[in-house]
Amino acid sequence: MLTKIEKEQIVNLVKKEVVPAIGCTEPVAVSLCVAKATEILGKTPGKIKVLLSANILKNAMGVGIPGTKMVGLPIAIALGALIGKSEYGLQVLKELTPEDVEKGKQYIAEKRIEISLKENIDDNLYIETHCLAGDDESIAIIRGTHTNFTLLSHNGEILNTGNSSCCDAAKDECIVLSFAKVYEFSTTIDLEEIRFILEAAELNRKASRFSLEGSYGHNVSKTVTGKLGRQIFGDTMLSHMMAYTAAACDARMDGAMIPVMSNSGSGNQGITATLPVLTYAEDTGCNEDQLIRALMLSHLTVVYIKQKLGRLSALCGCVAAATGASCGITYLMGGNYDQITFAVKNMVGNITGMICDGAKPSCALKISSGVSTAVLSAIMAMEHKVVSSLEGIVDDDVDKTVENLTSIGAEGMQETDKLVLKIMTDKC
Protein backbone atom coordinates (compact mmCIF):
# COMPACT_ATOMS: atom_id res chain seq x y z
CA MET A 1 0.00 0.00 0.00
CA LEU A 2 1.26 3.45 -0.88
CA THR A 3 1.73 5.80 2.06
CA LYS A 4 0.33 9.33 2.11
CA ILE A 5 3.84 10.70 1.62
CA GLU A 6 4.44 8.43 -1.39
CA LYS A 7 1.17 9.55 -2.95
CA GLU A 8 2.16 13.19 -2.48
CA GLN A 9 5.57 12.46 -3.98
CA ILE A 10 4.02 10.88 -7.05
CA VAL A 11 1.60 13.78 -7.53
CA ASN A 12 4.53 16.22 -7.34
CA LEU A 13 6.58 14.07 -9.70
CA VAL A 14 3.84 14.01 -12.35
CA LYS A 15 3.31 17.76 -12.05
CA LYS A 16 7.05 18.22 -12.55
CA GLU A 17 7.31 15.88 -15.55
CA VAL A 18 4.03 16.61 -17.36
CA VAL A 19 4.29 20.28 -18.34
CA PRO A 20 3.46 22.51 -21.34
CA ALA A 21 6.09 23.04 -24.04
CA ILE A 22 6.20 24.90 -27.34
CA GLY A 23 8.34 23.30 -30.02
CA CYS A 24 10.74 20.39 -29.87
CA THR A 25 12.19 20.39 -26.38
CA GLU A 26 15.86 19.99 -27.40
CA PRO A 27 16.29 23.19 -29.46
CA VAL A 28 13.88 24.94 -27.09
CA ALA A 29 16.07 23.92 -24.13
CA VAL A 30 19.06 25.39 -25.99
CA SER A 31 17.07 28.58 -26.54
CA LEU A 32 16.18 28.60 -22.83
CA CYS A 33 19.83 28.24 -21.86
CA VAL A 34 20.82 31.10 -24.18
CA ALA A 35 18.01 33.28 -22.82
CA LYS A 36 19.21 32.70 -19.25
CA ALA A 37 22.82 33.49 -20.12
CA THR A 38 21.71 36.64 -21.96
CA GLU A 39 19.70 37.79 -18.95
CA ILE A 40 22.77 37.32 -16.76
CA LEU A 41 24.90 39.25 -19.26
CA GLY A 42 22.37 42.10 -19.14
CA LYS A 43 22.71 43.00 -22.82
CA THR A 44 22.46 41.46 -26.26
CA PRO A 45 25.55 39.27 -26.73
CA GLY A 46 27.90 40.11 -29.54
CA LYS A 47 28.84 36.44 -29.81
CA ILE A 48 27.34 33.20 -28.56
CA LYS A 49 29.21 29.92 -28.16
CA VAL A 50 27.14 26.80 -27.54
CA LEU A 51 28.55 23.38 -26.66
CA LEU A 52 26.16 20.44 -26.79
CA SER A 53 26.01 16.75 -26.06
CA ALA A 54 25.60 14.49 -29.07
CA ASN A 55 21.97 13.69 -28.27
CA ILE A 56 20.98 17.35 -28.05
CA LEU A 57 22.75 18.03 -31.33
CA LYS A 58 21.03 15.06 -32.97
CA ASN A 59 17.56 16.06 -31.80
CA ALA A 60 17.91 19.70 -32.79
CA MET A 61 19.26 19.42 -36.32
CA GLY A 62 16.19 18.69 -38.40
CA VAL A 63 13.19 19.98 -36.49
CA GLY A 64 11.11 23.08 -37.11
CA ILE A 65 11.46 25.98 -34.66
CA PRO A 66 8.04 27.34 -33.62
CA GLY A 67 6.83 30.43 -35.43
CA THR A 68 9.89 30.75 -37.70
CA LYS A 69 9.33 28.42 -40.67
CA MET A 70 13.00 27.55 -40.14
CA VAL A 71 14.80 24.42 -39.03
CA GLY A 72 17.64 23.84 -36.61
CA LEU A 73 19.69 25.41 -33.85
CA PRO A 74 20.94 28.77 -35.21
CA ILE A 75 17.53 30.44 -35.21
CA ALA A 76 16.67 28.90 -31.82
CA ILE A 77 19.90 30.33 -30.38
CA ALA A 78 19.45 33.75 -31.98
CA LEU A 79 15.88 34.11 -30.75
CA GLY A 80 16.80 32.90 -27.28
CA ALA A 81 19.23 35.81 -27.06
CA LEU A 82 16.99 38.40 -28.69
CA ILE A 83 13.55 37.77 -27.20
CA GLY A 84 13.69 34.64 -25.01
CA LYS A 85 12.41 34.82 -21.42
CA SER A 86 13.75 32.10 -19.15
CA GLU A 87 10.83 32.53 -16.73
CA TYR A 88 8.63 30.83 -19.34
CA GLY A 89 10.65 27.62 -19.19
CA LEU A 90 10.01 25.41 -22.23
CA GLN A 91 7.70 28.11 -23.61
CA VAL A 92 10.67 30.48 -23.72
CA LEU A 93 9.78 31.77 -27.22
CA LYS A 94 6.03 32.15 -26.74
CA GLU A 95 6.07 35.94 -27.35
CA LEU A 96 7.77 35.56 -30.73
CA THR A 97 6.65 37.89 -33.56
CA PRO A 98 7.45 37.87 -37.31
CA GLU A 99 9.64 40.93 -36.76
CA ASP A 100 11.66 38.99 -34.21
CA VAL A 101 12.26 36.23 -36.76
CA GLU A 102 13.73 38.75 -39.20
CA LYS A 103 16.03 40.06 -36.47
CA GLY A 104 17.06 36.49 -35.74
CA LYS A 105 17.91 35.88 -39.38
CA GLN A 106 20.08 39.00 -39.37
CA TYR A 107 21.84 37.87 -36.20
CA ILE A 108 22.66 34.55 -37.90
CA ALA A 109 23.85 36.32 -41.05
CA GLU A 110 26.31 38.32 -38.96
CA LYS A 111 27.96 35.00 -37.99
CA ARG A 112 27.73 35.62 -34.26
CA ILE A 113 26.87 32.01 -33.37
CA GLU A 114 29.29 29.13 -32.86
CA ILE A 115 27.96 25.60 -32.23
CA SER A 116 30.14 22.63 -31.33
CA LEU A 117 30.04 19.21 -29.74
CA LYS A 118 30.99 19.02 -26.06
CA GLU A 119 33.68 16.39 -25.74
CA ASN A 120 34.34 13.99 -22.86
CA ILE A 121 31.03 14.21 -21.03
CA ASP A 122 28.84 11.37 -19.81
CA ASP A 123 25.58 13.32 -19.96
CA ASN A 124 23.24 12.64 -22.86
CA LEU A 125 21.52 15.95 -22.12
CA TYR A 126 24.06 18.75 -21.81
CA ILE A 127 23.87 22.38 -22.96
CA GLU A 128 26.61 24.92 -22.26
CA THR A 129 26.15 28.51 -23.39
CA HIS A 130 28.74 31.30 -23.39
CA CYS A 131 27.36 34.79 -24.14
CA LEU A 132 29.98 37.44 -24.80
CA ALA A 133 29.83 41.23 -25.15
CA GLY A 134 33.19 43.01 -25.12
CA ASP A 135 35.02 41.89 -21.98
CA ASP A 136 31.84 40.56 -20.36
CA GLU A 137 30.98 36.87 -20.41
CA SER A 138 28.10 34.93 -18.91
CA ILE A 139 27.79 31.14 -18.80
CA ALA A 140 24.73 28.97 -18.31
CA ILE A 141 24.74 25.17 -18.21
CA ILE A 142 21.74 22.85 -18.40
CA ARG A 143 22.25 19.16 -17.80
CA GLY A 144 20.25 16.07 -16.91
CA THR A 145 16.82 17.53 -17.65
CA HIS A 146 15.68 20.17 -20.11
CA THR A 147 15.24 22.95 -17.55
CA ASN A 148 17.82 22.00 -14.92
CA PHE A 149 20.42 24.78 -14.66
CA THR A 150 23.49 23.40 -12.92
CA LEU A 151 25.77 26.42 -13.34
CA LEU A 152 25.25 30.14 -13.85
CA SER A 153 28.16 32.59 -13.88
CA HIS A 154 29.00 36.18 -14.80
CA ASN A 155 32.59 37.21 -15.49
CA GLY A 156 33.88 34.21 -13.60
CA GLU A 157 31.66 34.70 -10.55
CA ILE A 158 29.46 31.69 -9.91
CA LEU A 159 25.93 32.84 -9.21
CA ASN A 160 24.21 29.51 -8.73
CA THR A 161 25.43 25.95 -9.06
CA GLY A 162 21.90 24.65 -9.58
CA ASN A 163 20.50 21.31 -8.50
CA SER A 164 21.43 17.72 -9.18
CA SER A 165 19.68 16.29 -12.22
CA CYS A 166 19.25 12.86 -10.70
CA CYS A 167 16.16 11.84 -8.79
CA ASP A 168 16.76 11.99 -5.06
CA ALA A 169 14.12 9.98 -3.23
CA ALA A 170 14.64 12.16 -0.19
CA LYS A 171 13.15 15.13 -2.01
CA ASP A 172 9.41 15.56 -1.81
CA GLU A 173 8.96 15.64 -5.56
CA CYS A 174 10.90 12.44 -6.26
CA ILE A 175 10.11 8.80 -5.72
CA VAL A 176 11.60 5.70 -7.32
CA LEU A 177 8.70 4.02 -9.06
CA SER A 178 7.81 0.38 -9.66
CA PHE A 179 5.05 -0.75 -11.96
CA ALA A 180 2.98 -1.90 -8.99
CA LYS A 181 3.22 1.61 -7.54
CA VAL A 182 2.26 3.12 -10.89
CA TYR A 183 -0.83 0.91 -11.10
CA GLU A 184 -1.90 1.30 -7.48
CA PHE A 185 -1.54 5.08 -7.57
CA SER A 186 -3.36 5.51 -10.89
CA THR A 187 -6.29 3.27 -10.01
CA THR A 188 -6.86 4.11 -6.32
CA ILE A 189 -5.81 7.71 -5.67
CA ASP A 190 -8.64 10.16 -4.97
CA LEU A 191 -9.72 11.55 -8.33
CA GLU A 192 -9.54 15.14 -7.18
CA GLU A 193 -5.83 14.67 -6.55
CA ILE A 194 -5.16 13.82 -10.20
CA ARG A 195 -7.88 15.72 -12.06
CA PHE A 196 -5.15 18.06 -13.31
CA ILE A 197 -4.12 15.39 -15.84
CA LEU A 198 -7.14 16.43 -17.92
CA GLU A 199 -5.12 19.53 -18.83
CA ALA A 200 -2.93 17.23 -20.95
CA ALA A 201 -6.03 16.01 -22.77
CA GLU A 202 -7.25 19.53 -23.46
CA LEU A 203 -3.93 20.96 -24.58
CA ASN A 204 -2.96 18.05 -26.83
CA ARG A 205 -6.46 17.80 -28.28
CA LYS A 206 -6.21 21.48 -29.29
CA ALA A 207 -2.84 20.83 -30.94
CA SER A 208 -4.32 17.93 -32.91
CA ARG A 209 -7.31 19.96 -34.08
CA PHE A 210 -5.06 22.87 -34.99
CA SER A 211 -3.00 20.59 -37.20
CA LEU A 212 -6.05 19.27 -39.03
CA GLU A 213 -6.84 22.80 -40.21
CA GLY A 214 -3.53 23.19 -42.05
CA SER A 215 -0.77 21.32 -43.84
CA TYR A 216 2.18 20.28 -41.71
CA GLY A 217 5.16 18.00 -42.03
CA HIS A 218 4.43 14.85 -43.99
CA ASN A 219 0.70 15.09 -43.27
CA VAL A 220 0.76 11.61 -41.76
CA SER A 221 -2.58 12.24 -40.09
CA LYS A 222 -4.28 13.28 -43.30
CA THR A 223 -2.74 10.32 -45.11
CA VAL A 224 -4.38 7.95 -42.65
CA THR A 225 -7.77 9.62 -43.14
CA GLY A 226 -7.38 10.31 -46.87
CA LYS A 227 -9.00 8.38 -49.68
CA LEU A 228 -6.45 5.56 -49.89
CA GLY A 229 -5.85 5.55 -46.15
CA ARG A 230 -9.57 5.21 -45.48
CA GLN A 231 -9.77 2.31 -47.93
CA ILE A 232 -7.06 0.49 -45.99
CA PHE A 233 -7.65 1.57 -42.38
CA GLY A 234 -11.35 2.35 -42.60
CA ASP A 235 -13.15 4.79 -40.30
CA THR A 236 -12.31 2.94 -37.11
CA MET A 237 -11.12 3.54 -33.57
CA LEU A 238 -7.63 2.54 -34.69
CA SER A 239 -7.58 5.04 -37.56
CA HIS A 240 -8.91 7.75 -35.23
CA MET A 241 -6.19 7.07 -32.65
CA MET A 242 -3.44 7.02 -35.26
CA ALA A 243 -4.67 10.13 -37.07
CA TYR A 244 -5.38 12.34 -34.07
CA THR A 245 -2.08 11.46 -32.42
CA ALA A 246 -0.03 11.93 -35.59
CA ALA A 247 -1.76 15.25 -36.28
CA ALA A 248 -0.34 16.93 -33.18
CA CYS A 249 3.12 15.62 -34.04
CA ASP A 250 2.81 16.72 -37.69
CA ALA A 251 2.27 20.32 -36.59
CA ARG A 252 4.70 20.35 -33.69
CA MET A 253 7.66 18.92 -35.61
CA ASP A 254 6.99 21.33 -38.48
CA GLY A 255 7.38 24.31 -36.14
CA ALA A 256 3.79 25.30 -35.49
CA MET A 257 3.46 27.84 -32.69
CA ILE A 258 1.31 25.62 -30.50
CA PRO A 259 1.83 24.39 -26.93
CA VAL A 260 1.53 20.70 -26.12
CA MET A 261 1.65 18.87 -22.81
CA SER A 262 5.01 17.13 -22.64
CA ASN A 263 6.14 14.14 -20.60
CA SER A 264 9.67 13.73 -19.21
CA GLY A 265 10.96 16.57 -21.35
CA SER A 266 9.41 15.45 -24.65
CA GLY A 267 6.34 16.88 -26.34
CA ASN A 268 6.01 13.85 -28.59
CA GLN A 269 6.02 11.59 -25.53
CA GLY A 270 3.29 13.70 -24.00
CA ILE A 271 1.24 13.59 -27.20
CA THR A 272 1.63 9.82 -27.53
CA ALA A 273 0.79 9.19 -23.88
CA THR A 274 -2.36 11.31 -24.17
CA LEU A 275 -4.16 11.25 -27.51
CA PRO A 276 -4.60 7.50 -28.17
CA VAL A 277 -6.08 7.11 -24.67
CA LEU A 278 -8.30 10.17 -25.06
CA THR A 279 -9.50 9.11 -28.50
CA TYR A 280 -10.32 5.58 -27.36
CA ALA A 281 -12.21 6.96 -24.35
CA GLU A 282 -14.25 9.31 -26.53
CA ASP A 283 -15.00 6.69 -29.18
CA THR A 284 -16.19 4.15 -26.61
CA GLY A 285 -18.09 6.56 -24.37
CA CYS A 286 -15.96 6.17 -21.26
CA ASN A 287 -16.80 8.54 -18.43
CA GLU A 288 -14.51 11.28 -17.15
CA ASP A 289 -13.44 9.34 -14.07
CA GLN A 290 -12.25 6.44 -16.22
CA LEU A 291 -10.43 8.83 -18.54
CA ILE A 292 -8.62 10.54 -15.66
CA ARG A 293 -7.31 7.24 -14.32
CA ALA A 294 -6.34 5.95 -17.77
CA LEU A 295 -4.46 9.16 -18.60
CA MET A 296 -2.65 9.06 -15.27
CA LEU A 297 -1.73 5.40 -15.79
CA SER A 298 -0.40 6.19 -19.25
CA HIS A 299 1.62 9.26 -18.25
CA LEU A 300 2.96 7.76 -15.04
CA THR A 301 4.06 4.62 -16.89
CA VAL A 302 6.10 6.83 -19.23
CA VAL A 303 7.65 8.66 -16.27
CA TYR A 304 8.47 5.29 -14.70
CA ILE A 305 10.19 4.02 -17.85
CA LYS A 306 12.07 7.28 -18.39
CA GLN A 307 13.34 7.20 -14.79
CA LYS A 308 15.28 4.11 -15.80
CA LEU A 309 16.06 5.07 -19.39
CA GLY A 310 17.07 8.70 -18.96
CA ARG A 311 15.92 11.79 -20.81
CA LEU A 312 17.71 11.09 -24.11
CA SER A 313 19.02 7.87 -25.61
CA ALA A 314 19.35 5.96 -28.85
CA LEU A 315 15.88 4.52 -28.20
CA CYS A 316 12.96 6.45 -29.72
CA GLY A 317 10.81 8.03 -27.00
CA CYS A 318 7.82 6.63 -28.83
CA VAL A 319 8.63 3.21 -27.35
CA ALA A 320 8.14 4.42 -23.78
CA ALA A 321 5.20 6.69 -24.60
CA ALA A 322 3.30 4.12 -26.65
CA THR A 323 3.82 1.59 -23.86
CA GLY A 324 2.15 4.05 -21.50
CA ALA A 325 -0.70 4.51 -23.97
CA SER A 326 -1.15 0.75 -24.27
CA CYS A 327 -1.53 0.53 -20.48
CA GLY A 328 -4.13 3.30 -20.50
CA ILE A 329 -6.07 1.69 -23.35
CA THR A 330 -5.98 -1.73 -21.67
CA TYR A 331 -7.36 -0.14 -18.50
CA LEU A 332 -10.21 1.45 -20.47
CA MET A 333 -10.93 -1.95 -22.04
CA GLY A 334 -11.52 -3.25 -18.52
CA GLY A 335 -8.11 -4.84 -18.03
CA ASN A 336 -6.86 -5.77 -14.57
CA TYR A 337 -3.31 -5.46 -13.23
CA ASP A 338 -2.11 -8.71 -14.85
CA GLN A 339 -3.55 -7.78 -18.23
CA ILE A 340 -1.96 -4.33 -18.09
CA THR A 341 1.42 -5.92 -17.36
CA PHE A 342 0.77 -8.17 -20.38
CA ALA A 343 0.38 -5.02 -22.48
CA VAL A 344 3.79 -3.80 -21.27
CA LYS A 345 5.43 -7.12 -22.13
CA ASN A 346 3.79 -7.20 -25.56
CA MET A 347 5.12 -3.72 -26.30
CA VAL A 348 8.65 -4.60 -25.16
CA GLY A 349 8.49 -7.79 -27.21
CA ASN A 350 7.54 -5.81 -30.31
CA ILE A 351 9.00 -2.33 -30.85
CA THR A 352 12.11 -2.38 -28.66
CA GLY A 353 15.00 -1.19 -30.78
CA MET A 354 13.23 1.61 -32.67
CA ILE A 355 16.05 4.12 -33.03
CA CYS A 356 15.96 7.83 -32.36
CA ASP A 357 17.52 9.58 -35.34
CA GLY A 358 16.65 13.07 -34.20
CA ALA A 359 13.52 15.17 -33.88
CA LYS A 360 11.97 15.88 -37.26
CA PRO A 361 8.63 15.78 -39.16
CA SER A 362 8.89 12.03 -39.80
CA CYS A 363 8.53 11.43 -36.05
CA ALA A 364 4.80 11.37 -36.81
CA LEU A 365 5.39 8.12 -38.72
CA LYS A 366 7.02 6.51 -35.71
CA ILE A 367 4.24 7.74 -33.46
CA SER A 368 1.66 6.16 -35.76
CA SER A 369 3.54 2.87 -35.59
CA GLY A 370 3.68 3.16 -31.81
CA VAL A 371 -0.05 3.82 -31.54
CA SER A 372 -1.02 0.86 -33.73
CA THR A 373 1.32 -1.39 -31.74
CA ALA A 374 -0.16 -0.07 -28.48
CA VAL A 375 -3.65 -1.03 -29.61
CA LEU A 376 -2.60 -4.50 -30.79
CA SER A 377 -0.74 -5.09 -27.52
CA ALA A 378 -3.82 -4.08 -25.54
CA ILE A 379 -6.10 -6.37 -27.53
CA MET A 380 -3.73 -9.28 -27.02
CA ALA A 381 -3.49 -8.51 -23.31
CA MET A 382 -7.27 -8.52 -22.96
CA GLU A 383 -7.33 -11.96 -24.58
CA HIS A 384 -4.61 -13.14 -22.14
CA LYS A 385 -2.05 -13.40 -24.92
CA VAL A 386 1.38 -12.26 -23.83
CA VAL A 387 4.99 -12.53 -24.96
CA SER A 388 6.52 -15.02 -22.51
CA SER A 389 9.80 -15.04 -20.62
CA LEU A 390 11.02 -17.72 -23.03
CA GLU A 391 11.05 -15.12 -25.78
CA GLY A 392 13.72 -12.48 -26.23
CA ILE A 393 14.19 -9.83 -23.55
CA VAL A 394 10.81 -10.23 -21.85
CA ASP A 395 10.89 -11.46 -18.24
CA ASP A 396 8.16 -12.90 -16.02
CA ASP A 397 8.58 -9.85 -13.79
CA VAL A 398 7.25 -6.68 -15.42
CA ASP A 399 9.83 -4.42 -13.70
CA LYS A 400 12.66 -6.63 -14.93
CA THR A 401 11.16 -6.52 -18.41
CA VAL A 402 11.27 -2.73 -18.33
CA GLU A 403 14.83 -2.81 -16.97
CA ASN A 404 15.84 -5.01 -19.91
CA LEU A 405 14.27 -2.52 -22.30
CA THR A 406 15.95 0.48 -20.73
CA SER A 407 19.33 -1.26 -20.46
CA ILE A 408 19.26 -1.81 -24.20
CA GLY A 409 18.34 1.82 -24.83
CA ALA A 410 20.71 3.41 -22.32
CA GLU A 411 23.70 1.05 -22.58
CA GLY A 412 23.43 -1.42 -25.43
CA MET A 413 22.63 1.13 -28.11
CA GLN A 414 25.37 3.66 -27.30
CA GLU A 415 27.39 2.72 -30.38
CA THR A 416 24.20 2.90 -32.44
CA ASP A 417 23.69 6.44 -31.14
CA LYS A 418 27.19 7.46 -32.21
CA LEU A 419 26.74 5.94 -35.66
CA VAL A 420 23.36 7.65 -36.12
CA LEU A 421 24.91 11.02 -35.26
CA LYS A 422 27.84 10.38 -37.61
CA ILE A 423 25.49 9.53 -40.47
CA MET A 424 23.44 12.67 -39.81
CA THR A 425 26.42 15.01 -39.52
CA ASP A 426 28.14 13.51 -42.57
CA LYS A 427 25.09 14.45 -44.62
CA CYS A 428 25.57 18.06 -43.54
TAVENMO-V177876 format. One record per backbone hydrogen bond with DSSP energy under -0.5 kcal/mol. NH is the residue of the N-H (numbers start at 1). CO is the residue of the C=O. Records with the same first field share a line. If there is no record, write none. Layout:
NH: CO + CO
This chain:
7: 3
8: 4
9: 5
10: 6
11: 7
12: 8
13: 9
14: 10
15: 11
16: 12
17: 13
18: 14
19: 17
21: 260
22: 90
23: 21 + 258
24: 64
28: 24
29: 25
30: 26
31: 27
32: 28
33: 29
34: 30
35: 31
36: 32
37: 33
38: 34
39: 35
40: 36
41: 37
42: 38
43: 38
46: 132
47: 132
48: 112
49: 130
50: 114
51: 128
52: 116
53: 126
56: 124
57: 53
58: 54
59: 55
60: 56 + 57
61: 57 + 58
62: 359
64: 253
65: 70
66: 64
67: 255
68: 65
69: 65
70: 65
72: 63
76: 72
77: 73
78: 74
79: 75
80: 76
81: 77
82: 78
83: 79
84: 79
85: 92
88: 85
89: 86
91: 88
92: 89
94: 91
96: 93
101: 97
102: 98
103: 99
104: 100
105: 101
106: 102
107: 103
108: 104
109: 105
110: 106
111: 108
112: 107
114: 48
116: 50
118: 52
119: 117
126: 124
127: 142
128: 51
129: 140
130: 49
131: 129 + 138
132: 47 + 130
133: 136
136: 133
138: 131
139: 153
140: 129
141: 151
142: 127
143: 148
144: 125
145: 143
148: 145
149: 147
150: 141 + 148
151: 141
152: 160
153: 139
154: 157
155: 137
157: 154
158: 156
159: 152
160: 152
163: 149
168: 166
169: 167
171: 168
174: 171
177: 175
182: 178
183: 179
184: 180
185: 181
186: 182
187: 183
188: 184
189: 185
193: 190
194: 190 + 191
195: 191
197: 194
198: 195
199: 196
200: 197
201: 197
202: 198
203: 199
204: 200
205: 201
206: 202
207: 203
208: 204
209: 205
210: 206
211: 207
212: 208
213: 209 + 210
214: 211
219: 216
223: 219
224: 220
225: 221
226: 222
230: 226
231: 227
232: 228
233: 229
234: 229 + 230
236: 234
240: 236
241: 237
242: 238
243: 239
244: 240
245: 241
246: 242
247: 243
248: 244
249: 245
250: 246
251: 247
252: 248
253: 249
254: 250
255: 252
256: 251
258: 256
260: 21
262: 19 + 260
263: 266
264: 17
265: 17
266: 263
270: 266
271: 267
272: 268
273: 269
274: 270 + 271
275: 271
278: 274
279: 275
280: 276
281: 277
282: 278
283: 279
284: 280
285: 281
286: 281
291: 287
292: 288
293: 289
294: 290
295: 291
296: 292
297: 293
298: 294
299: 295
300: 296
301: 297
302: 298
303: 299
304: 300
305: 301
306: 302
307: 303
308: 304 + 305
309: 305
310: 306
314: 409
316: 354
319: 316
320: 316
321: 317
322: 318
323: 319
324: 320
325: 321
326: 322
327: 323
328: 324
329: 325
330: 326
331: 327
332: 328
333: 329
334: 331
335: 330
340: 336
341: 337
342: 338
343: 339
344: 340
345: 341
346: 342
347: 343
348: 344
349: 345
350: 347
351: 347
352: 348
354: 351
356: 314
357: 355
363: 360
364: 361
365: 362
366: 362
367: 363
368: 364
369: 365
370: 366
371: 367
372: 368
373: 369
374: 370
375: 371
376: 372
377: 373
378: 374
379: 375
380: 376
381: 377
382: 378
383: 379
384: 381
385: 380
386: 384
391: 388
392: 390
394: 391
401: 397
402: 398
403: 399
404: 400
405: 401
406: 402
407: 403
408: 404
409: 405
410: 406
411: 407
412: 407
413: 408
414: 411
417: 413
418: 414
419: 415
420: 416
421: 417
422: 418
423: 419
424: 420
425: 421
426: 422
427: 423
428: 424
